[in-house]
Amino acid sequence: MANVRPPTPVRDRWGAPSGWQDVAVPSAPNTVSRRRVLAGAAALALLGSVAAACGSRPPVKDVDALLGQLDRARSDGELAADAAATAPPKLAAALTAVAAQRAAHAQALAAEITRISGEAPTTSAPSATSTTPPSSTAASGPPPKPPTAADVVAALEQSADGASLLATQQSGYRAGLLGSIAAACTAATTVTLAGTRPAS
């Protein structure tokens, strides 16, 4: 029996079998869509950071509380300076140091209020050293009694209590600032002006 050879496949002009079919090749990734996704993610991240910044803004009551501490610092400083004007030299030096310390507290508080509110605080506490034209009634009466070191101590004790309480209601830098102010006021009454506290 003669061997039967398989038929030779018909090839095209390029040498490939005529039944050859090209396999579809996947196209390149859609780079436009990827760019849009990345751009959208960046926009969301930007909006998130803006929202976080707005959300971290302290409420108005916090600013008002700091304004109250600012007024007390200014008032204490002026009170201590007035008391130093009529005090003996050694006590006057201590009162002058307290006045300078409270002025530094006022400066730090004003800077923090400006930072968180965007506006510089105005002076709302009346100046104890300012002079006003005397009225006819005031001119006929005795002059006002100058403040004493005991008055300064009493004011500092109130300021220390207020700053200490407010520090527990804050966080971060403001809590540390208020805690430092409270500690400084307490040290002024117990060390710098020791012995001048009014008798109970």
C-alpha positions as CSV (number, residue, x, y, z in Angstrom):
1,M,0.0,0.0,0.0
2,A,1.5,3.3,-1.1
3,N,2.2,6.0,1.5
4,V,-0.3,8.9,1.3
5,R,1.4,12.2,2.0
6,P,-0.7,14.9,3.7
7,P,-1.6,17.7,1.4
8,T,0.7,20.6,1.5
9,P,-1.0,23.6,3.1
10,V,-1.6,26.5,0.9
11,R,0.5,29.5,1.9
12,D,0.1,33.1,1.0
13,R,2.7,35.3,-0.5
14,W,4.3,36.0,2.8
15,G,4.7,32.3,3.5
16,A,2.1,32.1,6.2
17,P,-0.7,29.5,6.0
18,S,-3.8,30.9,4.3
19,G,-5.8,30.0,7.4
20,W,-3.7,32.1,9.7
21,Q,-5.6,34.6,11.9
22,D,-4.0,37.5,13.7
23,V,-4.5,37.6,17.4
24,A,-5.7,40.9,18.8
25,V,-3.0,42.7,20.8
26,P,-4.2,44.7,23.8
27,S,-3.9,48.4,23.3
28,A,-1.8,50.6,25.5
29,P,-3.3,51.7,28.8
30,N,-5.5,54.8,28.6
31,T,-3.1,57.4,30.0
32,V,-5.7,60.2,29.8
33,S,-7.9,58.4,32.3
34,R,-4.9,57.9,34.7
35,R,-4.1,61.5,34.5
36,R,-7.6,62.5,35.3
37,V,-7.6,60.1,38.3
38,L,-4.4,61.6,39.6
39,A,-5.7,65.1,39.1
40,G,-8.9,64.3,41.0
41,A,-7.0,62.8,43.9
42,A,-4.8,65.9,44.1
43,A,-7.8,68.1,44.1
44,L,-9.4,66.1,46.9
45,A,-6.2,66.3,48.9
46,L,-6.1,70.0,48.5
47,L,-9.7,70.4,49.5
48,G,-9.1,68.2,52.5
49,S,-6.2,70.3,53.7
50,V,-8.2,73.5,53.3
51,A,-11.1,72.0,55.3
52,A,-8.8,70.8,58.0
53,A,-7.3,74.3,58.3
54,C,-10.7,75.8,58.5
55,G,-11.8,73.2,61.0
56,S,-8.8,73.9,63.2
57,R,-9.7,77.5,63.7
58,P,-10.5,78.1,67.4
59,P,-14.1,79.0,68.2
60,V,-15.0,82.6,69.1
61,K,-15.2,81.8,72.8
62,D,-11.6,80.8,72.9
63,V,-10.6,84.1,71.4
64,D,-12.8,86.0,73.9
65,A,-11.2,84.0,76.8
66,L,-7.7,85.0,75.6
67,L,-8.9,88.6,75.3
68,G,-9.9,88.5,78.9
69,Q,-6.5,87.3,79.9
70,L,-4.9,90.0,77.8
71,D,-6.9,92.6,79.6
72,R,-5.9,91.2,83.0
73,A,-2.2,91.2,82.0
74,R,-2.3,94.8,81.0
75,S,-4.3,95.8,84.0
76,D,-1.9,93.9,86.4
77,G,1.1,95.5,84.7
78,E,-0.3,99.0,85.1
79,L,-1.3,98.4,88.7
80,A,2.1,97.1,89.6
81,A,3.8,100.1,87.9
82,D,1.5,102.5,89.8
83,A,2.2,100.8,93.1
84,A,6.0,100.9,92.4
85,A,5.8,104.7,92.1
86,T,5.1,105.1,95.8
87,A,6.7,102.0,97.3
88,P,10.1,101.8,99.1
89,P,13.1,101.2,96.8
90,K,13.4,97.5,97.4
91,L,9.7,96.8,97.0
92,A,9.5,99.2,94.1
93,A,12.1,97.1,92.3
94,A,10.1,94.0,92.8
95,L,6.9,95.7,91.6
96,T,8.7,97.0,88.6
97,A,9.8,93.4,87.7
98,V,6.2,92.2,88.1
99,A,5.0,95.0,85.8
100,A,7.6,94.0,83.1
101,Q,6.6,90.4,83.4
102,R,2.9,91.1,83.0
103,A,3.7,93.3,80.0
104,A,5.6,90.4,78.4
105,H,2.5,88.2,79.1
106,A,0.3,90.7,77.4
107,Q,2.6,90.8,74.4
108,A,2.6,87.0,74.1
109,L,-1.2,86.8,74.4
110,A,-1.7,89.6,71.8
111,A,0.5,87.7,69.4
112,E,-1.4,84.5,69.8
113,I,-4.8,86.3,69.4
114,T,-3.5,87.9,66.2
115,R,-2.3,84.5,64.9
116,I,-5.6,82.6,65.5
117,S,-8.0,85.4,64.6
118,G,-6.1,87.3,61.9
119,E,-6.7,90.6,63.7
120,A,-4.6,92.5,66.2
121,P,-6.5,92.9,69.5
122,T,-7.4,96.4,70.6
123,T,-6.8,97.8,74.1
124,S,-10.0,97.4,76.0
125,A,-8.7,97.7,79.5
126,P,-8.7,101.2,80.9
127,S,-5.2,102.6,81.4
128,A,-4.4,103.1,85.1
129,T,-1.7,105.6,84.3
130,S,-3.8,107.8,82.0
131,T,-4.9,111.2,83.2
132,T,-8.3,112.7,82.7
133,P,-9.3,116.3,83.5
134,P,-10.7,116.3,87.0
135,S,-14.3,117.3,87.5
136,S,-15.4,119.9,90.0
137,T,-16.5,117.2,92.4
138,A,-13.2,115.3,92.2
139,A,-11.1,118.4,92.6
140,S,-12.8,119.3,95.9
141,G,-12.3,115.7,97.3
142,P,-9.2,114.0,98.5
143,P,-6.9,112.4,95.8
144,P,-7.4,108.7,95.1
145,K,-5.3,106.4,97.2
146,P,-2.4,104.9,95.2
147,P,-2.4,101.1,94.9
148,T,-0.3,99.0,97.2
149,A,1.7,95.8,96.8
150,A,-1.1,94.0,98.5
151,D,-3.5,95.2,95.8
152,V,-1.1,93.9,93.2
153,V,-0.9,90.5,95.0
154,A,-4.7,90.2,95.1
155,A,-5.0,91.0,91.4
156,L,-2.2,88.5,90.5
157,E,-3.9,85.7,92.5
158,Q,-7.1,86.2,90.5
159,S,-5.1,86.2,87.2
160,A,-3.3,83.0,88.2
161,D,-6.6,81.3,89.0
162,G,-8.2,82.4,85.7
163,A,-5.2,81.5,83.5
164,S,-4.9,78.1,85.2
165,L,-8.5,77.3,84.7
166,L,-8.4,78.4,81.0
167,A,-5.3,76.3,80.4
168,T,-7.2,73.1,81.2
169,Q,-9.7,74.0,78.5
170,Q,-7.1,74.6,75.8
171,S,-4.5,72.4,74.0
172,G,-1.1,72.7,72.4
173,Y,0.7,76.0,72.5
174,R,-2.3,78.0,74.1
175,A,-2.5,75.6,77.0
176,G,1.3,75.9,77.6
177,L,1.2,79.6,77.3
178,L,-1.7,80.0,79.8
179,G,-0.1,77.5,82.2
180,S,3.2,79.5,82.1
181,I,1.3,82.7,82.8
182,A,-0.5,81.1,85.8
183,A,2.8,79.8,87.2
184,A,4.5,83.2,86.8
185,C,1.6,85.0,88.5
186,T,1.8,82.5,91.4
187,A,5.5,82.9,91.7
188,A,5.2,86.6,91.8
189,T,2.8,86.4,94.7
190,T,4.7,83.8,96.7
191,V,8.3,84.8,95.9
192,T,8.7,88.2,94.3
193,L,6.1,89.9,96.5
194,A,6.3,87.5,99.4
195,G,5.1,89.1,102.7
196,T,2.9,91.7,101.1
197,R,-0.2,89.5,100.9
198,P,-3.1,91.2,102.8
199,A,-4.0,89.6,106.1
200,S,-7.0,87.4,106.0
